């Protein structure tokens, strides 16, 4: 027969099974907001009560919001490798030159990121091609010569190349438009010259000079 001996408790401790020497760990709610605009949701439990007349008697509970798009690079770099690189890629996802700079400067940290963090980065970048390139060449155990660094750089290179091609095509189109304008101007000048010559011939005919 097994006998369990409990410490001597003060009044009420037997009911709650919580001793005076016991302590609780604090629990907080943190929202990591990755959107482009400002967070416009509630920042506390009381914000969700509205105009309820009993709201004043209810305990409040703060909601802490981390807005990644508003973070400074100093704040981003203060986190561990996984969060640092995820936050950095989200922060600069719409700024290709800044993203490339961030990746180059933190390439070692990027190589140390976990498989989960890399997947998050790829998803947040919103590039189907990047996801295909990375997942095709990297295994979950982290093995494989192809890294997320290479995938991201390839995506950036493609974007830069595409931009240059679009710029060249725009230049060619502008040249074609200018050529058409020049042709139209030449045609107008030719028509005008022909009209002036016809008028001159008519005048000469009237004076018997033809």
C-alpha positions in Angstrom: 0.0 0.0 0.0 1.5 3.4 -1.1 1.0 6.4 1.2 1.5 9.9 -0.1 2.4 12.5 2.5 1.7 16.2 1.5 3.3 19.2 3.2 1.3 20.9 5.9 -0.9 23.5 4.3 -2.6 26.6 5.5 -6.3 27.1 5.5 -7.7 27.0 2.0 -4.6 25.3 0.4 -6.3 21.9 0.5 -9.1 23.2 -1.7 -7.1 25.0 -4.3 -4.1 22.6 -4.2 -2.0 25.8 -4.6 0.5 26.3 -1.8 1.6 29.7 -0.5 5.1 29.0 -1.8 3.9 28.2 -5.4 4.4 30.7 -8.1 3.0 31.2 -11.6 4.8 32.1 -14.8 3.4 35.2 -16.5 1.6 34.7 -19.8 1.4 37.5 -22.4 -0.1 37.7 -25.9 2.1 39.0 -28.7 0.8 39.6 -32.2 3.5 39.5 -34.9 2.0 41.7 -37.6 3.5 41.3 -41.1 1.1 43.5 -43.0 2.0 46.6 -44.9 -0.4 49.0 -43.3 -0.6 50.0 -39.6 -2.2 47.6 -37.2 -5.8 48.7 -36.6 -7.0 45.8 -34.4 -7.5 45.8 -30.6 -4.5 46.3 -28.3 -6.2 45.1 -25.2 -9.1 42.9 -24.1 -11.1 46.0 -23.1 -10.9 47.3 -26.7 -13.1 44.3 -27.7 -15.8 45.0 -25.1 -17.2 48.0 -26.9 -19.8 50.0 -24.9 -20.8 47.1 -22.7 -21.9 48.5 -19.3 -20.1 45.7 -17.4 -16.8 46.3 -19.1 -15.5 48.5 -16.3 -15.8 45.6 -13.9 -13.9 43.1 -16.1 -10.1 42.6 -15.7 -8.2 44.0 -18.6 -5.5 42.1 -20.6 -2.9 43.8 -22.9 -2.2 42.6 -26.4 1.3 43.5 -27.5 1.7 44.1 -31.3 5.0 43.8 -33.1 4.7 45.6 -36.4 7.5 44.2 -38.5 7.2 46.8 -41.3 7.8 49.6 -38.9 10.8 48.0 -37.2 14.3 49.6 -37.6 17.1 47.4 -38.8 18.7 47.7 -35.4 15.6 46.2 -33.8 15.5 43.4 -36.4 19.2 42.5 -35.8 18.5 42.2 -32.1 16.6 38.9 -32.6 18.0 35.4 -33.1 19.0 34.2 -36.6 15.5 32.7 -37.4 13.5 35.8 -36.4 16.1 38.2 -37.7 16.1 36.8 -41.2 12.3 36.3 -41.4 11.7 39.9 -40.2 14.4 41.3 -42.5 12.9 39.5 -45.6 9.4 40.7 -44.7 10.7 44.3 -44.0 12.4 44.6 -47.3 10.3 42.3 -49.5 9.2 45.3 -51.6 12.6 46.9 -51.8 14.8 44.7 -54.0 18.1 46.6 -53.5 17.6 46.8 -49.7 16.7 43.2 -49.6 19.8 42.2 -51.6 22.0 44.4 -49.2 20.4 42.8 -46.1 21.0 39.3 -47.5 24.6 39.9 -48.4 25.4 41.5 -45.0 23.7 38.7 -43.1 24.5 35.8 -45.3 26.1 33.8 -42.4 23.0 34.2 -40.2 20.8 33.2 -43.2 22.8 30.0 -43.6 22.2 29.1 -40.0 18.4 29.5 -40.1 16.2 26.5 -39.5 14.2 24.7 -42.2 11.0 26.2 -40.7 12.3 29.7 -40.8 13.4 29.3 -44.4 9.9 28.0 -45.4 8.4 31.1 -43.7 10.7 33.4 -45.5 9.9 31.8 -48.9 6.2 32.0 -48.2 6.3 35.6 -47.1 8.3 36.6 -50.2 5.3 35.6 -52.2 7.3 34.1 -55.1 6.1 30.8 -56.5 9.4 30.5 -58.5 11.5 31.1 -55.3 9.5 28.4 -53.4 10.0 25.9 -56.3 13.7 26.6 -56.6 14.4 26.3 -52.8 12.2 23.3 -51.9 13.4 21.4 -55.0 17.0 21.6 -54.0 16.9 21.6 -50.2 15.9 18.8 -47.8 14.3 19.1 -44.4 17.5 18.0 -42.7 19.3 21.0 -44.1 21.4 19.0 -46.5 21.9 20.0 -50.1 24.2 22.4 -51.9 21.4 24.7 -52.8 20.7 27.3 -50.1 18.0 29.9 -49.6 20.7 32.5 -50.2 21.2 31.2 -53.7 17.4 31.0 -54.3 16.8 34.6 -53.1 19.8 35.9 -55.2 18.5 34.1 -58.3 15.1 35.7 -57.8 16.7 39.1 -57.4 18.9 38.6 -60.5 15.8 37.6 -62.5 14.0 40.6 -61.3 16.9 42.9 -62.2 17.3 41.2 -65.6 13.5 41.5 -66.3 13.6 45.2 -65.3 16.5 45.8 -67.7 14.7 44.0 -70.5 11.6 46.0 -69.8 13.6 49.1 -69.9 15.2 48.2 -73.2 11.9 47.3 -74.7 10.4 50.6 -73.4 13.3 52.4 -75.1 12.8 50.5 -78.3 9.1 51.3 -78.2 9.9 55.0 -77.6 12.2 54.9 -80.6 9.5 53.4 -82.8 7.0 56.0 -81.6 9.5 58.8 -82.4 10.2 57.2 -85.9 6.5 57.2 -86.6 6.2 60.8 -85.6 9.1 61.7 -87.9 7.5 59.8 -90.8 4.2 61.6 -90.2 6.0 65.0 -90.1 7.8 64.2 -93.3 4.6 63.2 -95.0 2.9 66.4 -93.8 5.8 68.5 -95.2 5.7 66.6 -98.5 1.9 67.2 -98.7 2.4 70.9 -98.0 5.1 71.2 -100.6 2.9 69.5 -103.1 0.0 71.8 -102.3 2.3 74.9 -102.7 3.6 73.6 -106.0 0.0 73.1 -107.3 -0.9 76.6 -106.3 2.2 78.0 -108.1 1.4 76.1 -111.2 -2.2 77.4 -111.2 -1.0 81.0 -110.9 1.5 80.5 -113.7 -1.3 79.1 -115.9 -3.5 82.1 -115.2 -0.7 84.4 -116.4 0.1 82.3 -119.5 3.5 81.2 -118.1 3.0 77.5 -118.5 
